[in-house]
Amino acid sequence: MSLKLIISQIWANVQRESCPRRMRFDLSKASDWSPAFTPAGSMAVPAPEATMQPESVKFSKTSSENCKELVTRLERVLKDNFMSWRTSMRYM
């Protein structure tokens, strides 16, 4: 037995609504969804003109002491959560 996935089209949401719980998912409605590619393979929907991503991201140097503190806190949180999970698994 083999399992294959064939995707014939990617659809672009052209609704005003972008929140999934408020969107309509009937792909047959051209007012809500548009095929992203033409049969020839070129883009059918123009790429958005604006993006939410900044053009560049500036990072500042972090002190090694802050890094050590973060590592310690993360290790403690992970350890506590694992211990809590293990305790809860004993009673299942």
C-alpha positions as CSV (number, residue, x, y, z in Angstrom):
1,M,0.0,0.0,0.0
2,S,1.3,3.5,-0.8
3,L,0.0,6.9,0.3
4,K,0.3,9.8,-2.1
5,L,-0.8,13.4,-1.8
6,I,-1.6,15.3,-5.0
7,I,-2.2,19.0,-4.8
8,S,-3.6,20.4,-7.9
9,Q,-4.0,24.0,-6.8
10,I,-3.2,26.5,-4.1
11,W,-6.1,28.9,-3.3
12,A,-5.7,32.5,-2.2
13,N,-8.1,34.0,0.2
14,V,-9.6,37.1,-1.4
15,Q,-12.2,37.8,1.3
16,R,-11.9,40.9,3.5
17,E,-11.8,38.6,6.5
18,S,-8.6,36.8,7.3
19,C,-9.4,35.4,10.7
20,P,-10.0,31.7,10.1
21,R,-13.1,31.4,12.4
22,R,-14.8,34.2,10.4
23,M,-13.7,33.0,6.9
24,R,-15.9,31.1,4.5
25,F,-14.2,28.0,3.1
26,D,-16.3,27.2,0.0
27,L,-13.6,27.2,-2.7
28,S,-16.3,27.3,-5.4
29,K,-17.1,31.0,-4.5
30,A,-14.9,33.2,-6.7
31,S,-15.8,36.2,-4.4
32,D,-14.0,34.4,-1.5
33,W,-11.3,32.3,-3.1
34,S,-9.1,32.5,-6.2
35,P,-6.7,30.0,-7.6
36,A,-3.2,31.1,-7.0
37,F,-1.8,29.7,-10.2
38,T,-3.0,29.4,-13.8
39,P,-3.0,26.1,-15.6
40,A,0.3,27.2,-17.3
41,G,1.9,27.6,-13.9
42,S,2.1,31.4,-13.6
43,M,0.7,33.3,-10.7
44,A,-3.0,34.1,-11.1
45,V,-3.2,36.4,-8.0
46,P,-0.8,39.3,-7.7
47,A,1.5,39.2,-4.8
48,P,0.6,41.6,-2.0
49,E,2.2,45.1,-2.3
50,A,2.7,45.4,1.5
51,T,4.3,43.1,4.0
52,M,4.3,43.1,7.8
53,Q,7.9,42.2,7.9
54,P,10.4,45.0,8.5
55,E,13.1,45.3,5.8
56,S,15.8,44.7,8.3
57,V,16.0,43.6,11.9
58,K,18.7,45.1,14.2
59,F,20.0,43.0,17.0
60,S,21.8,44.4,20.0
61,K,24.6,42.6,21.8
62,T,23.4,40.6,24.8
63,S,25.6,40.2,27.9
64,S,26.8,36.8,28.7
65,E,25.4,37.2,32.2
66,N,21.9,37.7,30.8
67,C,22.3,34.6,28.6
68,K,23.3,32.5,31.6
69,E,20.4,33.7,33.6
70,L,18.0,32.9,30.7
71,V,19.5,29.4,30.4
72,T,19.1,28.8,34.1
73,R,15.4,30.0,34.1
74,L,14.6,27.8,31.0
75,E,16.2,24.8,32.5
76,R,14.2,25.3,35.7
77,V,10.9,25.7,33.9
78,L,11.6,22.6,31.8
79,K,12.6,20.5,34.8
80,D,9.6,21.6,36.8
81,N,7.2,20.9,33.9
82,F,8.8,17.4,33.3
83,M,8.5,16.6,37.0
84,S,4.9,17.7,37.0
85,W,4.1,15.6,33.9
86,R,5.8,12.5,35.3
87,T,3.8,12.9,38.6
88,S,0.6,13.1,36.7
89,M,1.5,10.1,34.5
90,R,1.9,7.9,37.5
91,Y,-1.8,8.1,38.3
92,M,-3.1,7.3,34.8
